[in-house]
């Protein structure tokens, strides 16, 4: 197994650690690749959230 690509959830860190124990050829954290597009998605959602206007704020304006 060359690498594992997954999102940034903490349970995936545990999975990689367990794989390193169960599969001796697996390099553990060095073979854990976090999904770049998932990270970009999280950043984009965070930025968009800054521009959200609550409905009650719109009604007051």
C-alpha positions as CSV (number, residue, x, y, z in Angstrom):
1,X,0.0,0.0,0.0
2,X,1.6,3.3,-1.1
3,X,-0.7,5.9,0.4
4,X,-4.1,6.6,1.9
5,X,-6.0,9.7,0.8
6,X,-8.9,10.9,3.0
7,X,-10.4,14.0,4.5
8,X,-9.2,15.7,7.6
9,X,-11.4,13.9,10.1
10,X,-9.5,12.8,13.3
11,X,-10.8,9.2,12.9
12,X,-8.7,8.9,9.8
13,X,-5.6,9.7,11.8
14,X,-6.4,6.7,14.1
15,X,-7.0,4.6,11.0
16,X,-3.6,5.4,9.6
17,X,-2.0,4.6,12.9
18,X,-3.8,1.2,13.1
19,X,-2.8,0.5,9.4
20,X,0.8,1.1,10.3
21,X,0.6,-1.5,13.0
22,X,-1.4,-4.1,10.9
23,X,0.5,-3.6,7.6
24,X,4.3,-3.5,8.2
25,X,5.0,-2.1,4.7
26,X,2.7,0.9,5.3
27,X,4.7,3.9,6.4
28,X,2.0,5.4,8.7
29,X,1.7,9.2,8.9
30,X,4.2,9.6,6.0
31,X,1.8,7.8,3.7
32,X,-1.3,9.8,4.9
33,X,-2.4,12.3,2.3
34,X,-5.1,14.7,3.2
35,X,-7.5,15.5,0.4
36,X,-6.6,18.9,-1.0
37,X,-10.0,19.6,-2.5
38,X,-11.7,18.8,0.8
39,X,-9.5,21.4,2.5
40,X,-10.3,24.0,-0.2
41,X,-14.0,23.2,0.3
42,X,-13.7,23.9,4.0
43,X,-11.9,27.2,3.4
44,X,-14.5,28.3,0.8
45,X,-17.4,27.5,3.1
46,X,-15.8,29.4,5.9
47,X,-15.3,32.4,3.7
48,X,-18.8,32.3,2.3
49,X,-20.2,32.1,5.8
50,X,-18.7,35.5,6.6
51,X,-21.1,37.0,4.0
52,X,-24.3,35.2,5.1
53,X,-26.9,37.6,6.3
54,X,-29.5,36.3,8.8
55,X,-33.1,36.6,7.6
56,X,-34.1,38.7,10.6
57,X,-31.3,41.2,9.8
58,X,-32.6,41.5,6.3
59,X,-36.1,42.2,7.6
60,X,-34.8,44.9,9.9
61,X,-33.0,46.6,7.0
